[in-house]
Amino acid sequence: MTKLKVASFGISLDGFGAGPSQSLENPLGVGFPEVMNWFFPTREFRKMQRLEGGETGVDNEMAEKGMSGMGAWILGRNMFSHSRGPWPDDNWKGWWGDEPPYHVKTFVLTHYAHDPIMMKGGTEFIFVTDGIESALEQARAAANGKDIRVGGGVATVRDYLSAGLIDEMHLAVRPVLLGKGEHLFNGLDMRALGYEVAESIAGERTTHVIIRKK
Amino acid sequence: MTKLKVASFGISLDGFGAGPSQSLENPLGVGFPEVMNWFFPTREFRKMQRLEGGETGVDNEMAEKGMSGMGAWILGRNMFSHSRGPWPDDNWKGWWGDEPPYHVKTFVLTHYAHDPIMMKGGTEFIFVTDGIESALEQARAAANGKDIRVGGGVATVRDYLSAGLIDEMHLAVRPVLLGKGEHLFNGLDMRALGYEVAESIAGERTTHVIIRKK
């Protein structure tokens, strides 16, 4: 049965899932690359960039798990683009170059209609303007029994958590203080929403925590 | 040189340093014992209760470090007592029985004057009504070159962090979702306050993180 998953989602020790002031120069927000610096050294991340090498070990295994077996992805607008509001005429096709690492239908949540974009390697960006449940429904049809991954960012993950729609979430808690940014859990009563920690695994550079819906 | 330390301070994955609704029945707030359930099984905790046995290992070592070498302690009123406001006439002497685990002068922050209380084993509770800096000054004089530990609770630790007065903080991050309670870092920009993570150590039941002032 299709599960809706979050994976390899980095948070700082003080709870931030993205840095402040996202921009073309700072796709993850200021300071956030430090929080993701367990993912960048892995073989899996280098493979996504079609590069050789990279580290193996627990962090790499967790990174691999998060990328494999997905039948569809869901992304928030701000994870797809640095622009805000009505789409500018800039021919933007995401942060990931000609061949994004998704290789399946990838639904982008937005308030502004946009034609689908077919990319190399099977990734098709499809823009959904009628909300998270509609995106999930379309992703479920596309996934054909495989799992669906909510890629992010923070606001999108929070929306799906608040609606109780995430089945499993793999967080990577990095021992780094970010100070400001977008907080993942603030104001969300995760216990009341039915979530509990199933597992905690020490990696080389981060602690991996698996959260499941009861 | 005397350092002001926080040690063995448990937080949940979602960032809470105490549960909601502290009371005589729930000294740590509802649900919080689960967050401290790395400390309770240790030999150090059992020793504090004058009990035999208990587990050894990383968690126990960290627990031991936090209790040793302290020349004075500072506690918030709510860590000393379940009562609020003017002191009731209940002969309350803290949660810890006749012989508390401090064995040194222990300064209790309160808005209401209270006579000192001498306990067995060298703990003396001294009540400070003129603020955190005064308490620190008095603790420094009492500590005679040894370190001072801020025991808690959350509000007291936050007050000392906000003032930039904590030199070192050992957090124990438990993979548990609490949902609600007192958040340790909310609204505190730890990076701007000059703090950084110095070390992260995987324990048996929790991840130990050492934070230091730059």
Interface residues (C-beta under 8 A of the other chain):
Chain A: L13 D14 G15 G31 L171 V173 P175 V176 L177 L178 G179 K180 H183 F185 N186 L188 D189 M190 R191 A192 L193 Y195 E196 V197 E199 S200 A202 T207 V209 I211
Chain B: L13 D14 G15 G31 L171 V173 P175 V176 L177 L178 G179 K180 H183 F185 N186 L188 D189 M190 R191 A192 L193 Y195 E196 V197 E199 S200 A202 T207 V209 I211
